[in-house]
């Protein structure tokens, strides 16, 4: 009986720890987000201390020929046949505190350009993504909405 209590206590502690780990403030951006234009949805995940985002849905996934859209504007010709669906467009973000993720980049497949980027979480379901060159004053902000709303 004592062994069962020890095992149950261990499982309860493990469960409680996993809940705490999943709700760390920096993990607040993890999830699926729709871009401001509604053309794409991006799944943000974490690896180590860094956050990344991949395209998981496109409003128009096929080109004029009925084939999956590819990264046709990439400046690297060898990457122009890479499908947009599944492409990593957010890279290397670190949580800085106070609802800010910084030091990352965003790739714009429409222009083939990569920009410095920072993310500010406005509330649990709204984030401001600012892509810029050099300093953030020279950039553009897009507002993304969480797909599966958090309460």
DSSP file (Angstrom, degrees, kcal/mol; ACC not computed):
  #  RESIDUE AA STRUCTURE BP1 BP2  ACC     N-H-->O    O-->H-N    N-H-->O    O-->H-N    TCO  KAPPA ALPHA  PHI   PSI    X-CA   Y-CA   Z-CA
    1    1 A X     >        0   0    0      0, 0.0     4,-1.9     0, 0.0     5,-0.1   0.000 360.0 360.0 360.0 -38.5    0.0    0.0    0.0
    2    2 A X  H  >  +     0   0    0      1,-0.2     4,-2.0     2,-0.2     5,-0.1   0.880 360.0  53.5 -64.5 -37.5    2.9    2.4    0.8
    3    3 A X  H  > S+     0   0    0      1,-0.2     4,-2.5     2,-0.2    -1,-0.2   0.882 106.3  52.4 -65.1 -37.8    4.4    1.8   -2.6
    4    4 A X  H  > S+     0   0    0      2,-0.2     4,-2.8     1,-0.2    -1,-0.2   0.909 109.0  49.9 -64.9 -41.5    1.1    2.7   -4.3
    5    5 A X  H  X S+     0   0    0     -4,-1.9     4,-2.5     2,-0.2    -1,-0.2   0.893 111.2  49.1 -63.3 -39.7    1.0    6.0   -2.4
    6    6 A X  H  X S+     0   0    0     -4,-2.0     4,-2.4     2,-0.2    -2,-0.2   0.921 112.6  47.3 -65.6 -43.9    4.6    6.8   -3.4
    7    7 A X  H  X S+     0   0    0     -4,-2.5     4,-2.7     2,-0.2    -2,-0.2   0.929 113.2  48.5 -64.0 -45.3    3.9    6.0   -7.0
    8    8 A X  H  X S+     0   0    0     -4,-2.8     4,-2.6     1,-0.2    -2,-0.2   0.908 111.6  49.7 -61.4 -42.0    0.7    8.1   -7.0
    9    9 A X  H  X S+     0   0    0     -4,-2.5     4,-2.4     2,-0.2    -1,-0.2   0.911 111.5  49.3 -62.9 -41.8    2.5   11.0   -5.3
   10   10 A X  H  X S+     0   0    0     -4,-2.4     4,-2.6     2,-0.2    -2,-0.2   0.927 112.3  47.4 -62.7 -45.3    5.3   10.8   -7.9
   11   11 A X  H  X S+     0   0    0     -4,-2.7     4,-2.5     2,-0.2    -2,-0.2   0.901 112.0  50.0 -64.4 -40.5    2.8   10.8  -10.8
   12   12 A X  H  X S+     0   0    0     -4,-2.6     4,-2.6     2,-0.2    -1,-0.2   0.916 112.2  47.3 -63.7 -43.5    0.9   13.7   -9.3
   13   13 A X  H  X S+     0   0    0     -4,-2.4     4,-2.5     2,-0.2    -2,-0.2   0.907 112.0  50.5 -64.2 -41.6    4.1   15.7   -8.9
   14   14 A X  H  X S+     0   0    0     -4,-2.6     4,-2.3     2,-0.2    -2,-0.2   0.913 111.9  47.6 -62.4 -42.7    5.2   14.9  -12.4
   15   15 A X  H  X S+     0   0    0     -4,-2.5     4,-2.2     2,-0.2    -2,-0.2   0.929 112.2  49.0 -63.7 -45.8    1.8   16.0  -13.8
   16   16 A X  H  X S+     0   0    0     -4,-2.6     4,-2.1     1,-0.2    -2,-0.2   0.901 111.5  49.8 -61.8 -41.2    1.9   19.2  -11.8
   17   17 A X  H  X S+     0   0    0     -4,-2.5     4,-2.7     1,-0.2    -1,-0.2   0.906 109.1  51.6 -64.2 -41.5    5.4   19.9  -13.0
   18   18 A X  H  X S+     0   0    0     -4,-2.3     4,-1.9     1,-0.2    -1,-0.2   0.880 109.4  50.6 -65.8 -35.9    4.5   19.3  -16.6
   19   19 A X  H  X S+     0   0    0     -4,-2.2     4,-1.1     2,-0.2    -1,-0.2   0.911 111.5  48.1 -64.5 -41.5    1.5   21.8  -16.3
   20   20 A X  H >< S+     0   0    0     -4,-2.1     3,-0.5     1,-0.2    -2,-0.2   0.919 110.7  50.9 -63.7 -43.6    3.8   24.4  -14.8
   21   21 A X  H >< S+     0   0    0     -4,-2.7     3,-0.9     1,-0.2    -1,-0.2   0.861 109.4  51.2 -63.5 -35.7    6.4   23.9  -17.6
   22   22 A X  H 3< S+     0   0    0     -4,-1.9    -1,-0.2     1,-0.2    -2,-0.2   0.723 109.5  50.1 -75.5 -20.3    3.7   24.3  -20.2
   23   23 A X  T << S+     0   0    0     -4,-1.1    -1,-0.2    -3,-0.5    -2,-0.2   0.149  74.1 138.6-106.8  20.3    2.4   27.5  -18.8
   24   24 A X    X   -     0   0    0     -3,-0.9     3,-1.9     1,-0.1     4,-0.2  -0.385  65.5-115.8 -60.0 142.8    5.7   29.3  -18.5
   25   25 A X  G >  S+     0   0    0      1,-0.3     3,-1.5     2,-0.2    -1,-0.1   0.838 113.9  57.3 -52.8 -37.8    5.2   33.0  -19.6
   26   26 A X  G >  S+     0   0    0      1,-0.3     3,-0.6     2,-0.1    -1,-0.3   0.735  97.9  62.0 -67.3 -21.3    7.6   32.6  -22.5
   27   27 A X  G X  S+     0   0    0     -3,-1.9     3,-1.8     1,-0.2    -1,-0.3   0.414  71.8 102.6 -84.1   2.9    5.5   29.7  -23.9
   28   28 A X  G <  S+     0   0    0     -3,-1.5    -1,-0.2     1,-0.3    -2,-0.1   0.711  77.1  54.4 -62.2 -21.4    2.4   32.0  -24.4
   29   29 A X  G <  S+     0   0    0     -3,-0.6    -1,-0.3    -4,-0.1    15,-0.3   0.541  78.7 115.7 -91.2  -5.2    3.0   32.3  -28.1
   30   30 A X    <   +     0   0    0     -3,-1.8     2,-0.3    13,-0.1    15,-0.2  -0.448  55.1  59.5 -65.1 130.3    3.0   28.6  -28.7
   31   31 A X  E    S-A   44   0A   0     13,-1.8    13,-3.3    -2,-0.2     2,-0.5  -0.897  92.2 -47.9 144.4-171.8    0.1   27.6  -30.9
   32   32 A X  E     -A   43   0A   0     -2,-0.3   115,-3.1    11,-0.2   116,-0.5  -0.849  52.0-174.0-102.4 129.4   -1.5   28.2  -34.3
   33   33 A X  E     -AB  42 146A   0      9,-2.8     9,-3.1    -2,-0.5     2,-0.5  -0.929  19.4-136.9-124.9 143.5   -1.9   31.8  -35.5
   34   34 A X  E     -AB  41 145A   0    111,-3.3   111,-2.0    -2,-0.4     7,-0.2  -0.864  28.6-121.0 -99.6 134.1   -3.6   33.4  -38.5
   35   35 A X    >   -     0   0    0      5,-2.3     3,-1.1    -2,-0.5   109,-0.1  -0.199  29.0-102.7 -67.7 163.8   -1.7   36.1  -40.2
   36   36 A X  T 3  S+     0   0    0      1,-0.3    -1,-0.1     2,-0.1   108,-0.1   0.808 122.5  49.3 -58.6 -33.1   -3.3   39.6  -40.6
   37   37 A X  T 3  S-     0   0    0      3,-0.0    -1,-0.3     1,-0.0   107,-0.1   0.670 104.1-129.7 -80.8 -16.6   -4.2   39.0  -44.2
   38   38 A X  S <  S+     0   0    0     -3,-1.1    -2,-0.1     2,-0.2     3,-0.0   0.548  77.2 116.7  78.1   6.8   -5.8   35.6  -43.4
   39   39 A X  S    S+     0   0    0      1,-0.1    20,-2.7    19,-0.1    21,-0.4   0.723  76.2  20.0 -78.8 -22.1   -3.7   34.1  -46.2
   40   40 A X  E     - C   0  58A   0     18,-0.2    -5,-2.3    19,-0.1     2,-0.4  -0.964  58.9-143.8-146.7 159.0   -1.8   31.7  -43.9
   41   41 A X  E     -AC  34  57A   0     16,-2.1    15,-2.9    -2,-0.3    16,-1.2  -0.989  19.7-158.4-124.9 138.5   -1.7   30.0  -40.6
   42   42 A X  E     -AC  33  55A   0     -9,-3.1    -9,-2.8    -2,-0.4     2,-0.7  -0.958   9.3-146.2-123.7 129.8    1.5   29.5  -38.7
   43   43 A X  E     -AC  32  54A   0     11,-2.8    11,-1.9    -2,-0.4     2,-0.5  -0.855  16.6-155.3 -95.1 118.0    2.2   27.0  -35.9
   44   44 A X  E     +AC  31  53A   0    -13,-3.3   -13,-1.8    -2,-0.7     9,-0.2  -0.829  20.9 169.0 -97.1 127.8    4.7   28.4  -33.4
   45   45 A X  E     - C   0  52A   0      7,-2.5     7,-2.4    -2,-0.5     2,-0.4  -0.741  26.4-122.4-128.4 176.0    6.7   25.9  -31.4
   46   46 A X  E     - C   0  51A   0     -2,-0.2     2,-0.4     5,-0.2     5,-0.2  -0.967  17.0-177.4-127.0 139.9    9.7   25.9  -29.1
   47   47 A X  E >  S- C   0  50A   0      3,-2.9     3,-1.9    -2,-0.4     2,-0.4  -0.943  71.8 -42.6-134.2 112.9   13.0   24.1  -29.3
   48   48 A X  T 3  S-     0   0    0     -2,-0.4    -2,-0.0     1,-0.3     0, 0.0  -0.558 124.3 -26.1  65.8-125.0   15.2   24.7  -26.3
   49   49 A X  T 3  S+     0   0    0     -2,-0.4    46,-0.5    -3,-0.1     2,-0.3   0.283 122.6  90.0-101.0   9.0   15.0   28.4  -25.5
   50   50 A X  E <   -CD  47  94A   0     -3,-1.9    -3,-2.9    44,-0.1     2,-0.4  -0.795  62.5-143.8-113.8 150.8   14.0   29.4  -29.1
   51   51 A X  E     -CD  46  93A   0     42,-1.8    42,-1.9    -2,-0.3     2,-0.3  -0.892  18.2-179.1-115.2 142.6   10.7   29.8  -30.8
   52   52 A X  E     -C   45   0A   0     -7,-2.4    -7,-2.5    -2,-0.4     2,-0.4  -0.909  12.1-150.1-135.7 158.7   10.0   29.0  -34.5
   53   53 A X  E     -CD  44  90A   0     37,-2.0    36,-2.6    -2,-0.3    37,-1.9  -0.994   8.2-171.7-139.3 134.1    7.0   29.1  -36.8
   54   54 A X  E     -CD  43  88A   0    -11,-1.9   -11,-2.8    -2,-0.4     2,-0.4  -0.927  33.3-108.6-121.1 145.6    6.0   27.1  -39.8
   55   55 A X  E     +C   42   0A   0     32,-2.5    31,-2.4    -2,-0.4   -13,-0.2  -0.592  39.2 168.9 -70.4 124.2    3.2   27.6  -42.3
   56   56 A X  E     +     0   0A   0    -15,-2.9     2,-0.3    -2,-0.4   -14,-0.2   0.465  63.1  24.8-116.0  -6.7    0.6   24.9  -41.6
   57   57 A X  E     -C   41   0A   0    -16,-1.2   -16,-2.1     3,-0.0     2,-0.4  -0.970  57.8-164.2-158.3 141.1   -2.3   26.2  -43.8
   58   58 A X  E >   -C   40   0A   0     -2,-0.3     3,-0.6   -18,-0.2   -18,-0.2  -0.994  21.2-142.4-127.7 136.8   -2.7   28.4  -46.9
   59   59 A X  T 3  S+     0   0    0    -20,-2.7     2,-0.4    -2,-0.4    -1,-0.1   0.895 107.6  25.6 -60.8 -40.4   -6.0   30.0  -48.0
   60   60 A X  T 3  S+     0   0    0    -21,-0.4    -1,-0.3     1,-0.1     9,-0.1  -0.793  73.8 170.3-124.0  86.5   -4.8   29.3  -51.6
   61   61 A X    <   +     0   0    0     -3,-0.6     8,-2.8    -2,-0.4     2,-0.3   0.643  59.2  64.4 -75.1 -13.5   -2.5   26.3  -51.4
   62   62 A X  B    S-J   68   0B   0      6,-0.3     6,-0.2     1,-0.1     2,-0.0  -0.843  74.0-132.9-115.9 149.6   -2.3   25.8  -55.2
   63   63 A X    >   -     0   0    0      4,-3.4     3,-2.0    -2,-0.3    -1,-0.1  -0.126  47.0 -78.9 -83.8-173.4   -0.9   27.9  -58.0
   64   64 A X  T 3  S+     0   0    0      1,-0.3    -1,-0.1     2,-0.1    -2,-0.0   0.758 131.7  54.1 -59.9 -26.3   -2.6   28.8  -61.3
   65   65 A X  T 3  S-     0   0    0      2,-0.1    -1,-0.3     3,-0.0     3,-0.1   0.400 119.7-108.0 -90.3   2.0   -1.5   25.3  -62.6
   66   66 A X  S <  S+     0   0    0     -3,-2.0     2,-0.3     1,-0.3    -2,-0.1   0.600  79.9 126.0  82.6  10.9   -3.2   23.5  -59.7
   67   67 A X  S    S-     0   0    0      1,-0.1    -4,-3.4     3,-0.0    -1,-0.3  -0.696  73.0 -83.5-100.2 155.3    0.2   22.6  -58.2
   68   68 A X  B     -J   62   0B   0     -2,-0.3    -6,-0.3    -6,-0.2    -1,-0.1  -0.286  54.0-104.3 -56.6 137.3    1.2   23.3  -54.6
   69   69 A X        -     0   0    0     -8,-2.8    15,-2.2    -9,-0.1    16,-0.5  -0.351  41.7-163.0 -64.3 143.0    2.6   26.8  -54.2
   70   70 A X  B     -K   83   0C   0     13,-0.3     2,-2.2    14,-0.1    13,-0.2  -0.736  36.6 -90.7-123.6 171.9    6.4   27.0  -53.8
   71   71 A X    >   +     0   0    0     11,-2.3     3,-1.7     8,-0.4    11,-0.2  -0.400  58.3 159.4 -81.1  62.1    8.9   29.6  -52.6
   72   72 A X  T 3   +     0   0    0     -2,-2.2    -1,-0.2     1,-0.3     8,-0.1   0.659  66.2  53.9 -66.2 -18.8    9.2   31.1  -56.2
   73   73 A X  T 3  S+     0   0    0     36,-0.4    -1,-0.3    -3,-0.2     2,-0.1   0.344  74.4 129.2 -98.6   6.9   10.6   34.5  -55.0
   74   74 A X    <   -     0   0    0     -3,-1.7     6,-0.1     1,-0.2    39,-0.1  -0.394  59.3-139.0 -63.3 133.5   13.5   33.1  -52.9
   75   75 A X  S    S+     0   0    0     37,-0.6     2,-0.9     1,-0.1    -1,-0.2   0.757  91.5  77.2 -65.9 -21.8   16.7   34.8  -53.8
   76   76 A X  S >  S-     0   0    0      1,-0.2     3,-2.5    36,-0.1     4,-0.3  -0.800  75.1-155.6 -89.3 106.3   18.4   31.4  -53.6
   77   77 A X  G >  S+     0   0    0     -2,-0.9     3,-1.2     1,-0.3     4,-0.2   0.781  89.7  63.9 -54.4 -30.5   17.4   29.7  -56.9
   78   78 A X  G 3  S+     0   0    0      1,-0.2    -1,-0.3     2,-0.1     3,-0.3   0.664 103.0  49.7 -70.1 -14.6   17.9   26.2  -55.3
   79   79 A X  G X  S+     0   0    0     -3,-2.5     3,-1.6     1,-0.2    -8,-0.4   0.395  80.4  95.8-102.5   1.9   15.1   26.9  -52.8
   80   80 A X  T <  S+     0   0    0     -3,-1.2    -1,-0.2    -4,-0.3    -2,-0.1   0.603  82.9  53.1 -72.7 -10.0   12.5   28.1  -55.4
   81   81 A X  T 3  S+     0   0    0     -3,-0.3     2,-0.3    -4,-0.2    -1,-0.3   0.351  79.7 118.7-102.3   4.9   10.9   24.7  -55.6
   82   82 A X  S <  S-     0   0    0     -3,-1.6   -11,-2.3   -11,-0.2     5,-0.1  -0.568  71.6-115.9 -71.8 126.4   10.4   24.4  -51.8
   83   83 A X  B     -K   70   0C   0     -2,-0.3   -13,-0.3   -13,-0.2    -1,-0.1  -0.343  10.8-140.6 -62.4 142.1    6.7   24.1  -50.9
   84   84 A X  S >  S+     0   0    0    -15,-2.2     3,-2.2   -23,-0.2     2,-0.4   0.875  84.3  86.3 -69.7 -37.1    5.3   27.0  -48.9
   85   85 A X  T 3  S+     0   0    0    -16,-0.5   -29,-0.2     1,-0.3    -2,-0.1  -0.515 103.2  15.0 -67.0 120.6    3.2   24.6  -46.8
   86   86 A X  T 3  S+     0   0    0    -31,-2.4    -1,-0.3    -2,-0.4     2,-0.1   0.299  93.7 142.4  96.8  -8.1    5.5   23.4  -44.0
   87   87 A X    <   -     0   0    0     -3,-2.2   -32,-2.5   -33,-0.1     2,-0.6  -0.425  53.9-124.1 -71.1 137.9    8.0   26.2  -44.6
   88   88 A X  E     +D   54   0A   0    -34,-0.2   -34,-0.3     1,-0.2    -1,-0.1  -0.722  39.6 161.9 -80.2 120.6    9.7   27.8  -41.5
   89   89 A X  E     +     0   0A   0    -36,-2.6    18,-2.4    -2,-0.6     2,-0.4   0.591  60.8  57.3-115.3 -18.2    9.1   31.5  -41.7
   90   90 A X  E     +DE  53 106A   0    -37,-1.9   -37,-2.0    16,-0.2     2,-0.4  -0.960  69.5 175.2-113.7 132.8    9.8   32.5  -38.0
   91   91 A X  E     + E   0 105A   0     14,-2.1    14,-2.1    -2,-0.4   -39,-0.2  -0.997  46.3   0.1-142.2 140.5   13.2   31.6  -36.6
   92   92 A X  E     +     0   0A   0     -2,-0.4     2,-0.2    12,-0.2   -40,-0.2   0.686  66.3 166.0  70.8  26.9   15.3   32.1  -33.5
   93   93 A X  E     -D   51   0A   0    -42,-1.9   -42,-1.8    12,-0.1     2,-0.4  -0.542  17.3-161.0 -78.8 141.0   13.0   34.1  -31.2
   94   94 A X  E     -DF  50 102A   0      8,-2.5     8,-2.4    -2,-0.2     2,-0.5  -0.955  23.1-117.0-119.3 140.4   13.9   34.4  -27.5
   95   95 A X  E     + F   0 101A   0    -46,-0.5     6,-0.2    -2,-0.4   -69,-0.1  -0.646  30.3 178.9 -76.2 125.2   11.5   35.4  -24.7
   96   96 A X  E     -     0   0A   0      4,-3.2     5,-0.2    -2,-0.5    -1,-0.1   0.440  43.7-108.4-105.7  -3.9   12.8   38.6  -23.2
   97   97 A X  E >  S+ F   0 100A   0      3,-0.7     3,-1.0   -72,-0.0    -1,-0.3  -0.204  92.6  70.4  95.7 166.4   10.0   39.1  -20.6
   98   98 A X  T 3  S-     0   0    0      1,-0.2     3,-0.1    -2,-0.1    23,-0.0   0.872 129.3 -58.6  53.5  43.9    7.2   41.6  -20.5
   99   99 A X  T 3  S+     0   0    0      1,-0.2    22,-2.0    21,-0.1     2,-0.4   0.783 106.7 129.0  59.3  32.2    5.3   39.9  -23.4
  100  100 A X  E <   -FG  97 120A   0     -3,-1.0    -4,-3.2    20,-0.2    -3,-0.7  -0.974  36.9-176.2-123.9 130.2    8.3   40.4  -25.8
  101  101 A X  E     +FG  95 119A   0     18,-2.7    18,-3.1    -2,-0.4    -6,-0.2  -0.993  26.0 162.9-118.6 129.9   10.0   37.8  -28.0
  102  102 A X  E     +F   94   0A   0     -8,-2.4    -8,-2.5    -2,-0.4    16,-0.2  -0.745  37.0  58.2-139.8 179.7   13.0   39.3  -29.9
  103  103 A X  E    S+     0   0A   0     -2,-0.2     2,-0.2     1,-0.2    15,-0.1   0.692  82.3 115.9  66.5  22.8   16.2   38.5  -31.8
  104  104 A X  E     - G   0 117A   0     13,-1.3    13,-2.1    -3,-0.1     2,-0.3  -0.493  55.5-131.0-109.4-177.3   14.4   36.5  -34.4
  105  105 A X  E     -EG  91 116A   0    -14,-2.1   -14,-2.1    11,-0.2     2,-0.4  -0.939   5.5-151.2-132.3 156.6   13.7   36.7  -38.1
  106  106 A X  E     -EG  90 115A   0      9,-2.4     9,-2.9    -2,-0.3     2,-0.5  -0.995  11.3-146.0-127.1 136.3   10.7   36.5  -40.3
  107  107 A X  E     - G   0 114A   0    -18,-2.4     2,-0.8    -2,-0.4     7,-0.2  -0.888   4.8-154.4-102.8 129.0   10.7   35.3  -43.9
  108  108 A X  E >>> - G   0 113A   0      5,-3.3     4,-2.5    -2,-0.5     5,-1.1  -0.881   6.1-170.3-103.4 103.1    8.3   36.9  -46.4
  109  109 A X  T 345S+     0   0    0     -2,-0.8   -36,-0.4     1,-0.2    -1,-0.1   0.761  82.6  64.0 -66.8 -24.3    7.7   34.5  -49.2
  110  110 A X  T 345S+     0   0    0      1,-0.2    -1,-0.2    -3,-0.1    -2,-0.0   0.838 120.3  21.9 -68.8 -30.8    5.8   37.1  -51.2
  111  111 A X  T <45S-     0   0    0     -3,-0.8    -2,-0.2     2,-0.2    -1,-0.2   0.608  99.9-125.9-107.5 -16.8    9.0   39.2  -51.5
  112  112 A X  T  <5 +     0   0    0     -4,-2.5   -37,-0.6     1,-0.3     2,-0.3   0.699  67.2 131.5  76.8  19.6   11.6   36.6  -50.9
  113  113 A X  E   < -G  108   0A   0     -5,-1.1    -5,-3.3   -39,-0.1     2,-0.4  -0.800  49.3-147.7-110.7 148.1   13.1   38.7  -48.1
  114  114 A X  E     -G  107   0A   0     -2,-0.3     2,-0.3    -7,-0.2    -7,-0.2  -0.945  21.1-170.6-111.8 134.4   14.1   37.9  -44.5
  115  115 A X  E     -G  106   0A   0     -9,-2.9    -9,-2.4    -2,-0.4    18,-0.2  -0.888  30.3-105.1-123.9 151.3   13.7   40.6  -41.9
  116  116 A X  E     -GH 105 132A   0     16,-1.9    16,-2.6    -2,-0.3     2,-0.3  -0.411  51.7-169.9 -61.5 153.9   14.7   41.1  -38.3
  117  117 A X  E     -GH 104 131A   0    -13,-2.1   -13,-1.3    14,-0.2     2,-0.3  -1.000  25.5-169.7-153.8 149.8   11.6   40.7  -36.2
  118  118 A X  E     - H   0 130A   0     12,-1.7    12,-2.8    -2,-0.3     2,-0.4  -0.982  14.6-146.3-137.6 153.4   10.1   41.0  -32.8
  119  119 A X  E     -GH 101 129A   0    -18,-3.1   -18,-2.7    -2,-0.3     2,-0.5  -0.970   8.7-170.0-122.7 130.4    6.8   39.8  -31.3
  120  120 A X  E     -GH 100 128A   0      8,-2.5     8,-3.2    -2,-0.4     2,-0.8  -0.986  18.6-140.1-118.1 127.3    4.7   41.5  -28.7
  121  121 A X  E     - H   0 127A   0    -22,-2.0     6,-0.2    -2,-0.5     3,-0.1  -0.781  17.1-176.0 -87.5 112.9    1.8   39.6  -27.2
  122  122 A X  E    S-     0   0A   0      4,-1.8     2,-0.3    -2,-0.8    -1,-0.2   0.914  70.6 -25.0 -75.1 -44.9   -1.1   42.1  -26.9
  123  123 A X  E >  S- H   0 126A   0      3,-1.7     3,-1.3    -3,-0.1    -1,-0.3  -0.881  86.4 -72.9-152.9-176.6   -3.3   39.6  -25.1
  124  124 A X  T 3  S+     0   0    0     -2,-0.3    26,-0.1     1,-0.3    27,-0.1   0.728 131.9  30.1 -58.4 -22.2   -3.6   35.8  -25.0
  125  125 A X  T 3  S+     0   0    0      1,-0.1    21,-2.3    24,-0.1     2,-0.4   0.295 112.1  65.6-122.6   8.9   -5.1   35.7  -28.5
  126  126 A X  E <   +HI 123 145A   0     -3,-1.3    -4,-1.8    19,-0.2    -3,-1.7  -0.994  53.6 177.2-136.7 128.2   -3.5   38.7  -30.3
  127  127 A X  E     -HI 121 144A   0     17,-2.4    17,-2.9    -2,-0.4     2,-0.6  -0.981  22.5-139.6-132.0 148.7    0.1   39.3  -31.2
  128  128 A X  E     -HI 120 143A   0     -8,-3.2    -8,-2.5    -2,-0.4     2,-0.6  -0.915  16.1-163.7-104.2 121.3    1.9   42.1  -33.0
  129  129 A X  E     -HI 119 142A   0     13,-3.2    13,-2.8    -2,-0.6     2,-0.6  -0.927   5.2-167.1-107.2 119.6    4.7   40.9  -35.3
  130  130 A X  E     -HI 118 141A   0    -12,-2.8   -12,-1.7    -2,-0.6     2,-0.4  -0.922   2.7-170.1-115.1 113.1    7.1   43.6  -36.4
  131  131 A X  E     +HI 117 140A   0      9,-2.2     9,-2.4    -2,-0.6     2,-0.3  -0.807  20.5 159.0 -96.8 140.7    9.5   43.0  -39.3
  132  132 A X  E     -HI 116 139A   0    -16,-2.6   -16,-1.9    -2,-0.4     2,-0.5  -0.977  40.8-123.5-156.5 165.1   12.2   45.5  -39.9
  133  133 A X  S    S-     0   0    0      5,-1.7     2,-1.3     2,-0.4     5,-0.2  -0.977  87.3 -26.0-113.6 125.1   15.6   46.3  -41.4
  134  134 A X  S    S+     0   0    0     -2,-0.5     2,-0.3     3,-0.1    -2,-0.1  -0.584 132.9  19.7  77.1 -95.4   18.2   47.7  -39.0
  135  135 A X  S >  S-     0   0    0     -2,-1.3     3,-2.1     1,-0.1    -2,-0.4  -0.822  80.6-117.0-111.6 153.1   16.0   49.3  -36.3
  136  136 A X  T 3  S+     0   0    0     -2,-0.3     3,-0.3     1,-0.3    -1,-0.1   0.667 107.0  74.9 -65.4 -15.6   12.4   48.5  -35.6
  137  137 A X  T 3  S+     0   0    0      1,-0.3     2,-0.9    -5,-0.0    -1,-0.3   0.794  92.1  59.1 -63.9 -25.9   11.4   52.1  -36.5
  138  138 A X  S <  S+     0   0    0     -3,-2.1    -5,-1.7    -5,-0.2    -1,-0.3  -0.607  98.8  74.0-102.1  70.9   11.9   51.1  -40.1
  139  139 A X  E    S- I   0 132A   0     -2,-0.9     2,-0.4    -3,-0.3    -7,-0.2  -0.851  71.6-104.6-158.4-167.7    9.5   48.3  -40.4
  140  140 A X  E     - I   0 131A   0     -9,-2.4    -9,-2.2    -2,-0.3     2,-0.4  -0.996  21.2-143.1-138.8 140.5    5.9   47.1  -40.6
  141  141 A X  E     - I   0 130A   0     -2,-0.4     2,-0.4   -11,-0.2   -11,-0.2  -0.884  11.6-168.8-107.6 135.3    3.7   45.5  -38.0
  142  142 A X  E     - I   0 129A   0    -13,-2.8   -13,-3.2    -2,-0.4     2,-0.6  -0.953  17.3-136.4-118.1 141.5    1.2   42.7  -38.7
  143  143 A X  E     - I   0 128A   0     -2,-0.4     2,-0.3   -15,-0.2   -15,-0.2  -0.883  20.7-166.1-102.5 121.6   -1.5   41.6  -36.2
  144  144 A X  E     - I   0 127A   0    -17,-2.9   -17,-2.4    -2,-0.6     2,-0.4  -0.821   6.7-147.9-107.0 146.5   -1.9   37.9  -35.9
  145  145 A X  E     -BI  34 126A   0   -111,-2.0  -111,-3.3    -2,-0.3   -19,-0.2  -0.925  21.0-115.6-116.0 138.3   -4.8   36.1  -34.1
  146  146 A X  E     -B   33   0A   0    -21,-2.3  -113,-0.3    -2,-0.4     3,-0.2  -0.482  19.0-150.6 -68.5 136.7   -4.7   32.8  -32.3
  147  147 A X  S    S+     0   0    0   -115,-3.1     2,-1.0     1,-0.2    -1,-0.1   0.938  88.6  45.5 -76.6 -48.5   -6.8   30.2  -34.0
  148  148 A X  S    S-     0   0    0   -116,-0.5    -1,-0.2     0, 0.0  -116,-0.1  -0.830  98.4-131.6 -98.2 100.6   -7.7   28.2  -31.0
  149  149 A X        -     0   0    0     -2,-1.0     2,-0.3    -3,-0.2   -24,-0.1  -0.185  11.6-143.1 -61.0 136.6   -8.7   30.8  -28.5
  150  150 A X              0   0    0      1,-0.1    -1,-0.1   -26,-0.1   -26,-0.1  -0.761 360.0 360.0 -94.0 144.9   -7.2   30.7  -25.0
  151  151 A X              0   0    0     -2,-0.3    -1,-0.1   -27,-0.1    -2,-0.1   0.433 360.0 360.0 -93.0 360.0   -9.5   31.7  -22.1
